[in-house]
């Protein structure tokens, strides 16, 4: 007998039902704002190595985008005394959605305020219930899309920003909050024999994720991810990193994820901020699509590369002015150190 959608979701107590009529329309992950100590070193990493395009820059700020992006920026680097993540940005569909968002957050007891930001239309600042600083806008200044302007392509040729991963002390609370905003759960990882989610992959734009929440001291930004076009770009960017003096900035990969199947590489910028490059996704937009559950042990075994070092699980960028809190548990991940120790 085929189980109905309602019965399926009721069986998974920890997974909230999708909200198909959200209070306002969020369309996708939009941009990340990072504080860096040395703009020249950061420029060498993100532009000369990774291959992001400079939209605008001055002595204190660099605005970057991928070659497939027409919007002005998907990564903003600001000169500061200490490396931090200032905010993560989401796009709303219309200015009316921004007004609806302000009223929604006010009703939820989450103070929101209008701010002015260069190259963006009206922008709304708010923090989610765990303190993740968010920025919503509906429009940006447009720049030429450089997807087929091949003479501008270099490094890993990043196409566009795809998602953020955030470490938080309470994954379940974030799952419930963002589901209420209309995000749909595409996949989740749970401890073997449990349906309580450890990792949750949430999306608005129709591929597996715009934002991922994982257990850890937080909230802290684990990484921002950019899509790249070809598998050989993973190896090319590693060779280029060696030539440019960034070999030690390669943290994890190239490899293949268990959930999602994407090829990936994680790199750390000169300030320790983490970026992911990846190249494959599937569509996840139809109403029949149900959340895919992974046992933690199965998700780990599906990969063919060695596990990540402990630093990949534990280290992340602090949000400005937000004090991290410890989670009740972190799932006891299989780190490279544990793996090597068990093999002896």
C-alpha positions as a printed Julia matrix, in Angstrom:
344×3 Matrix{Float64}:
  0.0    0.0     0.0
  1.33   3.44   -0.92
  1.68   5.82    2.04
  0.12   9.27    1.6
  2.25  12.4     1.88
  0.49  13.35    5.13
  0.99   9.91    6.68
  4.63   9.88    5.63
  5.34  13.19    7.35
  3.36  12.25   10.46
  5.57   9.16   10.86
  8.66  11.36   11.09
  7.86  13.23   14.28
 11.0   15.41   14.23
 10.41  16.63   10.66
  7.95  19.53   10.36
  5.49  19.61    7.48
  6.4   21.83    4.5
  4.87  25.29    4.37
  3.68  25.76    0.8
  2.24  29.21    1.55
  5.09  31.0     3.33
  4.66  34.46    4.86
  6.96  35.97    2.21
  8.85  34.65   -0.81
 12.54  33.88   -0.33
 14.06  32.77   -3.63
 17.66  31.69   -2.88
 20.93  32.12   -1.03
 22.31  35.45   -2.21
 25.59  36.62   -0.72
 28.03  36.4     2.16
 29.78  39.3     3.9
 33.18  38.48    5.44
 35.63  40.55    7.48
 39.27  40.03    6.5
 42.49  41.5     7.84
 44.45  41.91    4.59
 42.46  42.72    1.44
 45.45  42.15   -0.84
 45.97  38.59    0.43
 42.23  37.91    0.27
 42.1   39.26   -3.3
 44.94  36.96   -4.32
 43.02  33.99   -2.9
 39.5   34.74   -4.17
 40.37  36.38   -7.51
 43.74  35.01   -8.65
 43.22  31.49   -7.31
 39.48  30.8    -7.03
 38.57  32.93  -10.06
 35.8   35.16   -8.77
 35.11  38.35  -10.75
 35.65  41.77   -9.19
 32.49  43.87   -9.62
 33.79  46.86   -7.65
 36.48  47.57   -5.09
 37.96  50.34   -2.99
 40.61  50.48   -0.27
 38.3   48.85    2.29
 35.92  46.55    0.37
 35.91  44.13   -2.56
 32.65  43.0    -4.21
 32.88  39.65   -6.01
 30.61  37.5    -8.18
 30.74  34.29  -10.23
 30.9   34.25  -14.03
 27.24  33.16  -14.33
 25.95  35.85  -11.97
 24.39  39.05  -13.27
 23.72  40.44   -9.8
 26.48  42.7    -8.49
 27.93  40.49   -5.77
 27.69  37.15   -4.04
 30.7   37.67   -1.77
 31.71  40.9    -0.03
 35.13  41.21    1.63
 35.56  44.04    4.16
 38.83  45.12    5.72
 38.62  44.71    9.52
 40.82  44.12   12.55
 39.62  40.54   13.08
 38.27  37.9    10.7
 34.55  37.34   11.19
 31.42  36.65    9.21
 29.24  39.76    9.22
 26.06  38.31    7.69
 24.64  35.84    5.21
 22.26  37.19    2.59
 19.03  35.83    1.12
 17.07  37.14   -1.83
 13.37  37.9    -1.71
 11.36  37.98   -4.92
  9.83  41.48   -4.64
  9.96  44.63   -2.53
  6.51  43.67   -1.25
  8.04  40.46    0.12
 10.53  42.55    2.09
  7.65  44.43    3.72
  5.93  41.15    4.53
  9.19  39.87    6.0
  9.53  42.88    8.3
  5.99  42.4     9.62
  6.5   38.65   10.03
  9.7   39.03   12.03
  8.2   41.75   14.22
  5.24  39.49   15.05
  7.7   36.67   15.83
  9.6   38.88   18.3
 12.64  39.2    16.03
 13.42  42.91   15.58
 14.17  43.8    11.96
 15.49  47.08   10.61
 16.02  48.72    7.25
 19.64  49.49    6.33
 21.45  51.02    3.39
 23.91  48.75    1.57
 25.91  49.69   -1.56
 24.71  48.15   -4.82
 21.59  46.68   -3.16
 18.0   47.85   -3.09
 16.2   48.16    0.21
 17.83  45.77    2.65
 16.42  44.24    5.81
 18.56  43.08    8.74
 17.33  40.52   11.26
 18.73  37.62   13.29
 17.09  34.21   13.43
 16.08  32.63   16.8
 19.59  31.27   17.4
 21.3   34.53   16.46
 22.36  33.93   12.84
 22.6   37.45   11.31
 20.55  37.57    8.1
 20.28  40.15    5.34
 17.37  40.22    2.88
 17.18  42.22   -0.33
 15.08  41.99   -3.48
 17.29  43.79   -6.01
 20.93  44.52   -6.8
 22.84  46.54   -9.35
 23.34  44.41  -12.46
 26.68  43.58  -14.1
 27.42  41.74  -17.35
 27.0   37.98  -17.06
 30.36  36.49  -18.1
 29.34  32.87  -18.61
 30.58  32.74  -22.21
 33.19  35.5   -21.93
 35.9   32.88  -21.76
 38.83  35.26  -21.65
 37.59  36.28  -18.17
 37.58  32.7   -16.89
 40.41  31.55  -14.63
 41.03  29.54  -11.49
 38.13  27.2   -10.69
 35.74  29.39  -12.78
 33.06  29.68  -10.06
 29.63  30.08  -11.61
 27.4   31.21   -8.73
 26.89  31.05   -5.02
 24.79  28.04   -4.1
 24.45  27.63   -0.34
 25.71  28.25    3.17
 26.43  25.77    5.94
 26.04  26.99    9.51
 27.03  25.27   12.75
 24.32  25.67   15.39
 23.66  24.34   18.9
 20.07  23.33   18.06
 19.5   21.92   14.56
 15.86  21.04   15.27
 14.98  24.62   16.18
 16.51  25.97   12.96
 14.72  23.29   10.94
 11.37  24.36   12.36
 12.04  28.08   11.91
 13.23  27.89    8.29
 10.52  25.39    7.32
  8.06  27.99    8.57
  9.65  30.48    6.13
  8.95  28.12    3.24
 12.29  26.31    3.01
 11.84  22.67    2.04
 13.87  19.84    3.52
 15.59  17.89    0.75
 17.82  15.55    2.77
 18.84  14.99    6.36
 21.34  12.89    8.26
 20.24  11.17   11.47
 22.0    8.94   13.94
 21.48   5.27   13.1
 18.1    4.15   14.41
 16.85   7.69   15.05
 14.83  10.21   13.08
 16.18  13.18   15.04
 18.11  15.19   12.43
 21.82  15.9    12.88
 22.37  17.66    9.53
 19.5   19.26    7.59
 19.64  20.43    3.96
 17.05  23.13    3.19
 16.24  24.73   -0.15
 14.18  27.43   -1.84
 15.52  27.52   -5.39
 14.81  23.93   -6.42
 18.11  22.14   -5.9
 19.08  20.3    -2.68
 20.07  23.26   -0.54
 20.34  26.97    0.03
 21.25  26.59    3.69
 22.53  23.62    5.7
 22.51  23.35    9.49
 24.91  21.05   11.32
 25.54  20.52   15.03
 28.39  22.44   16.58
 29.38  25.35   18.74
 27.51  28.23   17.21
 25.99  29.86   15.43
 29.1   30.08   13.24
 29.47  30.08    9.46
 31.02  26.81    8.37
 31.28  27.68    4.67
 29.86  29.37    1.63
 29.67  27.19   -1.48
 30.12  28.08   -5.15
 29.34  25.85   -8.12
 32.05  25.21  -10.72
 31.57  23.87  -14.25
 33.88  20.9   -14.85
 35.47  18.13  -12.8
 38.97  18.99  -14.05
 38.67  22.42  -12.41
 39.08  20.69   -9.03
 42.52  19.46   -9.98
 43.48  22.63  -11.82
 42.67  24.84   -8.82
 44.77  22.52   -6.61
 47.73  22.8    -8.99
 47.26  26.56   -9.14
 47.07  26.75   -5.34
 50.47  25.06   -5.18
 51.98  27.53   -7.65
 50.48  30.57   -5.89
 51.54  29.51   -2.39
 48.12  28.34   -1.22
 48.74  24.56   -1.12
 48.23  24.43    2.65
 44.87  26.19    2.24
 43.42  23.02    0.7
 41.59  21.51    3.66
 39.5   18.59    2.38
 39.13  16.91   -1.0
 38.81  16.67   -3.88
 36.19  14.09   -3.01
 32.54  13.14   -3.4
 29.8   13.74   -0.86
 27.66  10.86    0.36
 24.32  12.7     0.38
 23.81  14.71   -2.8
 26.59  13.02   -4.83
 28.42  16.3    -5.52
 32.15  16.38   -6.14
 33.75  18.89   -3.81
 36.81  20.59   -2.44
 37.04  22.75    0.69
 39.63  25.51    0.97
 40.46  28.05    3.68
 41.19  31.66    2.79
 44.1   33.58    4.41
 41.87  34.47    7.4
 40.55  30.94    7.88
 37.14  31.47    6.27
 36.08  28.29    4.47
 34.83  28.05    0.88
 33.46  24.98   -0.88
 33.65  24.41   -4.62
 31.38  21.7    -6.08
 29.98  20.74   -9.45
 26.87  18.55   -9.38
 23.3   18.85   -8.13
 19.92  17.33   -8.81
 16.57  19.12   -8.99
 14.35  19.04   -5.93
 11.25  21.1    -6.66
  8.2   18.88   -7.26
  5.54  18.44   -4.61
  6.1   14.66   -4.66
  9.72  15.1    -3.5
 10.06  13.8     0.04
 13.0   14.42    2.4
 15.7   11.78    1.97
 16.93  10.33    5.27
 20.49   9.09    5.7
 21.85   7.01    8.55
 25.04   8.71    9.69
 27.01   5.51    9.1
 25.64   5.06    5.57
 26.26   8.7     4.62
 29.9    8.3     5.63
 30.44   4.96    3.9
 29.17   6.2     0.52
 32.2    8.42    0.02
 35.4    7.01   -1.49
 37.82   9.56   -0.05
 39.19   9.58    3.48
 37.12  11.38    6.17
 37.71  15.04    6.92
 40.1   16.13    9.62
 38.63  17.1    12.99
 39.18  20.78   12.14
 36.6   20.52    9.32
 33.92  19.61   11.84
 35.0   21.95   14.65
 36.34  25.15   13.07
 34.15  27.88   11.57
 33.86  31.65   11.25
 32.27  33.48   14.17
 29.44  35.88   13.41
 30.19  39.44   14.48
 28.8   40.14   17.94
 27.33  36.65   18.41
 28.6   34.45   21.23
 28.62  30.75   20.26
 26.84  28.18   22.43
 27.65  24.49   22.68
 25.22  21.85   21.35
 23.85  19.03   23.47
 25.68  16.61   21.14
 27.56  16.78   17.84
 26.89  13.31   16.48
 30.42  12.04   17.2
 31.55  12.33   13.55
 34.12  10.01   12.01
 37.15  12.26   11.64
 40.35  11.4     9.84
 42.1   11.19   13.19
 39.56   8.65   14.5
 39.69   6.7    11.25
 43.49   6.4    11.31
 43.45   5.47   14.99
 40.88   2.72   14.43
 42.88   1.3    11.52
 46.03   0.76   13.61
